[in-house]
Amino acid sequence: MVGIALGIAGLGYRLVMLLIDVPPSNSDEATMGLAAMHISEGRHWPAFFYGQHYMGTLEAYLAAPIFAWLGPSVLALRLPLLLLYAAFLVFLWVLTRWLYSPWLATFTVGLLALGSDRILKNQLIGGGGYPEIDPLGVLLLLLSIGLALNRIRHRTVGYAAWGLIAGMLVWIQWLMMPYVVAAGVLLLASTRRQMLRRGHLSVLALLGGFLLGVAPQLAHTLNTGHDPVSVFLNLSNGGQAGWLDRLYGGTLFGLPMGTGMCMPSQCQPWQLWWGLAYPVLLVSAAVLAWRGLRRTTACAPLPGGSESDLATGLPAWPADRIRHAARLTLVVAAGVSLLSYVLSSAAGATPVESARYLHGLLISTPALLWPLWQVASRSGTQTGSGAIARTTRIGTSAALAGVLCTALVATVGLLKQAPDYRRLAEQRLDLVAILRVDDVQHIYADYWTCNSITFATSEETICAVLGEDLRAGLDRYLPYRNQVASAPHPAFVLPAGSPLSAAVAEHIAEQGLDPHLRHISGYDIYRPSQRIGLPRP
């Protein structure tokens, strides 16, 4: 009951945040919203985020039915993501109960019911590739463990479901590959005898499900010739960040920021303690899981029941062995994810925004807490009654309290920032209202403004991105660029006082035109009397 109450509290907290437009929407989320709108109208069926050849559009397909029913809006786009968060809590609670203890499951749900600025942005902004990966990743692990423990009655359906989820994760977000591969190794290692007993049926079900899940990616590759795998790998390489910057941005700063222990866009010096503790806990969890796995491997499994394959006489893995193997799976997947992030240039070049790449680590939260929980929850007879044992229990309990308090302070930091975020949303609404009243149908704007306006107006105002050099910028949806380019008198909507706004004002003056400038809600709106020439791309 305590876990349910904590989960409902976390869900309610996020619902309230959504209703007051927190976290703030952005152009990337608007791009996903436009994809959902096009799907709901039957105009396009995009496999990937507009303008690129990776990061699947599952969020758009989930929102499309709601758009068809209620009309397009940021709230309608985010409602399925709220349900995905609820599913994540339920799945992780079940996983933690299976692998660790019921009270650790309750503690984990309570910790993840909190939510910092970075966490809520990852979970509730429909910008693609983050809100869905954690619930799907935990579900994949549950299927691996359930099949290994013979808890799934219809095993063929279970293998098909495993393949489907794995294929969807490959399509949606390659950052989850460490968890997909680790879960696959666990599945094959622990169920290979059962798969052999069932012949080719289990293998065909698994492969069939995987092909179905990854089908959008395969279709996109066949239609466009672009390979999402090579595109993603090319994006992950390169960069000029030094190793010290990568280590700092990837671990000391990136871990607390990416796992919900920091204030909006910054970490206070004292919050960086989690960046030091996390690798230590990861290694400790790995040692515990490895020792447990070795111990259960050395013990012969009991014959009969669910712990042997009666049809072949080959023993299946004991439940304890599966439990320790799954614990090790969580640790290894987290370690590989962290290492790959530290090796990337993003960790050093843009540590604040790039911390979102560590979002999948939330799946391994119970594994990280287990070394502390195991010591703190032991009774005096288990650890001894001496001063050292008592001090150890007090220390680990204090560490668990420190984790909870750090996450709570980060959550309070977001609550303090919420009024500012709300004002940003109100400014955007005022801007959209003015554009509608003035019947502005075509505009140029900066990247982070452009698609937000197009989506907020349901394409009543079409926007094309203007780069800093006044040439065409990154237009995610190219038909918009052509429509604005052919419009007779497009306006310019730019952040007030920005270098781009100053460049546009200077360019209009050079052509001897009246800019008809208005300052509205933090934006400069230019409506020159005739079309102005822009530099060619």
N, C-alpha and C positions, 0 to 999 in steps of 0.2 A: 504493500500500500504506500509506503514511503517513496519507493521508486516511481510509482504512478503519479503521486502528487508532485514530485520534483519534475517529472517529464511534462506534466500539464502546465506547471509554472514556466518552464522553458518555452513551451509552445505559446502560452499566453503572452509572455514577454515579447516574443518575436511578432506575434500578431499585432500587438499595440504599436511596435516599431513600424510595421508596414503601414498601419493606418495613419501614422503621422509622417509618412514619407522618409523614413529612416531605415536603412542607409540611403543616401541620395542616389538617384538614377544618373546614368551617364549615356554617352553616345553608343558605347558598345552594347549596353542593355537595350537601347532603342533599336539597334540593328537586329538583335534577336527578336524584339517585338515586331518589327517590320516583317521578318521572316514568318513569324506566327500569323500575322495578318494576311500575308500572301497565301499561306497554307489554308487558312480558314476560308478564304475566298476561292480556293482552287486555282490560283494563278501560277504558283511555283511550288516545287517540292524540293527545297535545297537539302543536300546531304551535309553540307558544312556551313559554318559561319560565313556570311556573305563577304567576298573579297579575299578569301584564303582557301587553302585546300587541306585543312585539318581542323579539328575540334567540331564534333558532331552537333547537330541541332535538335537533340532530344527535347530540350526545354521548349523550343518553338512548337514541336508537335504536341507536347503536353498542354500547352496554353491554347492551341488553335481551337479546340472545342469550346473553351470558355469564351474566347473572342467571338466565335460564331453565335454564342448565346447572349453574352453581356456587352459585346463590343470591345475593341482594343483599349487597353489601359495598362499602366505600370502595375497596378494592384492585381489585375487579372493575370498578368504575366507571372507574377510572383506567388500567387496562391498555390499552384502545384509544387513550388519549391518549399513552401511551408509544410506540405504533406510529406515531401521527401525528407525533411528534417525530422518529422515525427517518426517516420519509418526507420531512420538512422538510429534514433534513440532506442526504439523497440528492438531492432536487430542487434545493436551493440549490448543491450541489457541481456538478451538471450545468450549471446556469445560469451560474455563475461561470466554468467552463471555456469555455463557449460565448462569453461576452461579454468575458472578461478574460484570465486565464492559469491554467494548471493549478496552479501553486504558490500563487497567491492563493486558489484554491478550497480547497486544503489548509489554508492559514492561516485562512480563514474558518470551515471546519469545526472546526478546533482552538479557535478563539475561542468558537464557539457550543456546543462541547462543555462548556465551563464553564457555570456557572449560579448566579446570585445568588438571594437570597430572592425578589425580585420576579419574576425570570424563571421559576423553578420553580413559583411560584404560578400564573403565566399559562399555563404549559405543562402542568401536571399536576393542577391542581384542576379538577374537572368542574363548575364553576359556570356554564358557558355562555358561548359567544361568543369565546373566546380560543385554546384549544389548537388548534383546527382551522383558524383563519384563515390562519396563516402557510404551512402546506403547501399549502392550496388556492390561496392567492395566488401562490405561486411556480409551481405547476402551471399556473395560468392564463397566466402570462407565458411559460412554456415552450411552451405550445400556440400562443400568438401568434407566437413566434419560429420554432417548428417549421413552422407553416403558411407563414410568410413565406419561409423558406429551402427550402421544398419537401422537408423532411425527414420529413413525415408522408405515408405512401404513400396511405392512404385518406382523402382530404381531406374528404369529406362526414362521415365519422365524427369527424374532427378538429374540424370546425366544430360538430358536435352536442355533442362533449365540452366545447368551449370554452363554448358556451351553457349547458350543464348546470352547470359549475363557477361561472360568473358568476351564474346564478340562485340557486345554493345560497348563495353569499356574500351576495347581497342578502337572502335569507331569514335567514341566520344572524346577520350582524353588519354594520350600516351603516357602521361605522368603516372598513371596507375599500373603501368607494366610490371613494376616490382611486385605488386600485390597479386596481379593476375598470374604471373609466372610462379610465385611462391605458392599460391593456392593450387595451381596446377600440379606442381611437384608433390604437394601434400596429398592431393587426390589420387594421383597415379601410384605413388609409393604405398599408400594405405589400402587401395582398393584394386590393385592389379589382379589379384587372384579372383576376386568376384567378377571382374571384367572378363577374365579368361573363361570363367565358368559360363558366362552368358553368351560367349561367342562374340560375333561381330555386332550384335544388336546394341550393346552399350556404346561401343566405339562409334557406330553410325549415328546413334542418337546424339552423342557429344559433338561430333563433327557437324551434323546437320544443324544443331542449335547454334553452334559457333558461326557457321556460314550465314544463318539467318540474322544473327546479331550484327555481323560485320557487313551485311549485304549493301547498306547505303554507301559504305566506303568503296566496296568493290565496283558498284555501279558508277560511282563518280569517277573512279580511275579509268574504267572502260570508256566513259563518255568524253572525258577531258584529256586523258593521257597523263594527268598529274598523279604522282605517287605520294600519298600523304605521309608515308613513312620517311622517305628521303627528304621531303620538305621539312618535317619536324626535326629530323636529325641535323639538317643544315642550320636551322634556327638555333639549335642547342649549342652549336660550335662557334668558335671565334670569340671576339671581344678583347678588350684591352685591360680588364681589371686584373690587378696583381693578386698573388696568392694570399697575402695578408688581408687584403680587402675581401677576398672570397671567403676566407676562414671566419672573419668577423661577421660579414653579412650573412653567411650561410649557417653559422652555429651560434655564436655569442649573441648576435642581434636577431638573426632569422628565426631561430627556434622559439624564443618568447613571442616575437611578433606573429609568426605563422601559426602558433598554437594557442593564441588568445590570452597572452599574459601582458600585453602592452597597451598603452594609451593610443588614441587615434593618431596614426602616422608617426608615432615616436615611442621610444622606450625610455623610461626613466632609468638612471644608472642602477638603482637597486633591483629593477625588474630583470636585469640581465643575468641574475643568479640562475634562472631557469636554463639559460644557454650553457652554463657550466654543469648544472646538475643532470641535464637530459642525457648527454653521452655517457655519463657515469651510470645512470639508471639503465640505459640501453645495454651496456656491457654486463651489468649485474643481472639483468633479465635474461640475457643470452646465456650466461654461465649457469643460472638456475635451470633454464629450459634444457640445455645440453646435458647437464648432470642427470636430470630427470629422465631424459631420453635414453642415455647410456644405461641407467639403472634398470629401466623397463625392458631395454633390449636384451640385457643379460639374463632376465627372468624368462623362463619358458611360459608361453601362454597356456591358459587352462583350456582343455578340450571341451567341445560341446557348446550349446547355446549360441549366442550371437558372436562369440569370440572364436569360432572356428567355421570353416567352410565345410559343411557336412557333405555337400555334393562331391567334393574332390578330395576331402581329407586333409587339405592344406589349411593350416591355422591362419586366421586373420589376426590383425594387430589387436593387442589388448587395449581396453579403453584408456588405461593410464598412459600407454605409449602414444596413442592418438592425441591425448590431451597435451602431453609435453611437446609432441611434434608440431601441433597447432600453435602452441606458445612460441616455439622457435620460429615458426612461419611469420608470426606477427613481428617479431624482433628483426629477423633478417630483412623483411620487406621494408620496415622503417629505416633500417641501416642503409640499405641500397638506395632508397629514395633520398635520404639525407646526403649520402656521398655524391650521388649524381647531381644534386642541387649545388653542393659546394664546388664541384668541378665546373659548373657552368659559369659563364661570365656574368649572368644576371645577378648572382648572389652578391657580387662586389660592385657592379655598376648601378643597379637600381634595387637596393635591399628592401626598401619599404614596400613598394608595389609587388616586387617579385616574391615576397614572403608568401604570397598566395600559392606558389608552387609546392609549398609544404602542407597544403590543406589535407592531403591524404593521410598524414601522420596521426590525425585524430583517431583513425581506426585502431592504432596501436596503443591508445591511451591506457587501457587496463594492463597491458604488458609492462608499460613503463612504471605504473603505480604498484605492481605486484611485489617487487622487492621490499618496498617500504611497508606495504600492507601486511605482508607475511610476517615481518618482525613485529610490527605494532600490534597485531591482533593475537599474538601468541600469549598464552597464560604464563604465569610465573613458573609453573611446574615444567613447562616446555623449554623455557630459556634460562631457568635458574633464578634464584632469588637474590643473587649478589648485586652489589652496587653497579657493576658493569652492565649486567643484564637489564637492570631497571633504567639505567642511563640510556642504553641502546633503544629500549622501547619508547622512552620519552622523546628521544631524538627523532626517531622515525615518525612518531605521532606528530611532532612539531613540524616535520618536513611536509607531511600530508596536509596539515593545517595551513602551512605556508603556500602550498600549491593552490588550495582553495581560496585563500585570502588574496593572493596575487591575481587570480582570475576574477575575483569579485571587485577588486580595485579597478581592473581594466574595464569591467562592465560598467561601473559607476562613471568611469571616464567617458564612455560613450554616451551615457545618459546626460552628462553635463554638456556634451557636444551636440546633442539632439536638437536644441532650439536653433543653433546655427544651421544645421542641416535643413530644418524645417523652413527657415527663411530662404535658403537657396531654392527649395522647391516652389515656394510662393513666388519668388522672382521669376522663375521659369513659367509658371502659370500666368503671371501678369503679362509677360512677353508674348506668350501664345495668344492671349486674349486681344492684345493690341494688334498683332498681325492679322487676326481674323477680322477685327473691326475695320481695319484699313484695307482688307481684301488683298493682302500681299500673297501672291501665289508662287513666286519664285525668288529664291534668295541665295546668296553666297554667305558662308559662315566658316568658322574654324571647325576642326574635326570634332571637338568635344561639345560643340553646340549643334552641329548640323543635323544628324539623324535624330537627335532628341526632339527637335522642332517638327521634323517630318512625321515622326511617330505620334507626337502629342496632338498634331492636327489631323491625324489619319490621312496623311498625304494631301490635305488641302493646300498646304504650303510645301513645295518641293525645294530641297536644299542640295547644293553642290559644295564640296569642301574646297576652301581656298587656302593654299599653302602660304608660308611666310614670304615667299618670293612672288606672291600674287599669281602664281601658276596653279594649275589644277592639283589639288591635294589628294589624300587617300579617300576616294569615294568607294565605299564598300559595295554599293549597288550602282553600277555604271549607268543604267538608264536615267537616273536622276541627273547626272552630269549633262547628258545630251539634252534633257528637257530644259534645264536652266540655261544652257548655252544658246538655245534657240528662242528663249523668251525675249520680248522686246525691251523690257525695263526691269531687270532683276535688281532687287535691293541687296544691301550688305548688312548683316547682323553680326556684330563682333563684340567681344567683351570690352567694356568701357576702359579706356586708358591702356589697352594692350598694344604692343608693338605692331601687330597686324592691323589694328584699327588706325594707328597713326600712318602706316604705310598706305592704306586705302585712301585716307584723307589727302595725303600728299599726291597720290596718283590722280585723284579726281581734280585737285587744284591745278595740276600740271596740264590738264586738258581744258582748263578754263570753264569748268562746269560748277553749278551750284550744288553742293552735296545734299541739301535739305536734311541736315543732321538732327536727330532727336536722341535724347538720353532717356532711356526707359529701363528701370529695374536692373541696373548694372550692365546695360548693353548700349552700344552706339549703333543706331540704325541710320544708314545712308540710303537715300532714295534720289539719286541724281535724275535730272530732267530728261536725260537720254542715256542710251546704253553707252557704257565706257569700254574702251578696248583694254583687254588684259594680255599680258605676255603669253605667248604660245608655250605649250608644254615642251 
